Amino acid sequence: MGLHLSANRGEAARAWALVAAQFAILVALLVWSPAPDFRPPRWLQRAADYAGVAGALWLVLGLVSLGRSATALPLPVAHGRLRTGGLYRLSRHPIYTGLLALGWSWAVGAAAYGSLALAAALTALLWAKARFEEAALARTYPGYVDYAERTPRFLPLGFRLRRSFPRLPGAGRG
């Protein structure tokens, strides 16, 4: 727990479990080469390729933007500060967005149902990890709830499907 801010050991254990699961899914997507189950249309394969390149760029820029605050754990670092500019003005989790684009790109490229299932599992895991992280960020940074209410979680879309960040008890505006 040392460098990360967490309420207790249980929270730190959950954070490590999320990271371990994320790592396992990403490794499986990268190294598993199942026999193709289908042949994606050329336009879909091309779109997946472009999404993968864009996702890799988005991920790297997100990491660079975080600087010393970057960590795989979904807990704020003790020396960190809330980032709301650059990519973080467009998306609360650009690194996760990049990982999702890469994961789906790899899954479409593999053209196997198992790979698509892994990409879906990565999507669900990163959604859960983001919600876990957002609760910790709201406790740590007084302005986080306001930032979250105006910034999409993953995709920088011009519309909002619904309010994506529930108001947390005790997390006031800052």
C-alpha angles and dihedrals in degrees: 000000000000103000096030129076112234136155096229147340092273091059091048090049091051090049092052091047091054091050092048092050091047091050092048093051093046092049090048091051091049102044106028112093109186121181109270115263096193142004113246117221112263092246091054093049091049092048090049091051092051091045090053093052092045090046092052090050092046090050094049093046090049091053092047091049091054094051111171090000091068115116136151090226116089090232127096116255117240093241095042132111133203113270116206102154134081112015089353088067088062101038135013091217111030091158091057089045089055092048091050092051090049093046094050091043091054091045094052089046091053089051091206129128090226091057091049089051089052091051089050090049090050089051092052092045095050090047089054092043091051092052090048091049093046092056090053092045091050090053092047104040119045093207097050098094092054090046091049093050092057100037126068117240099233117345121055094223125161092234137050121227091201140331100294102193120061117216106254122219109256094012103115130183115275 
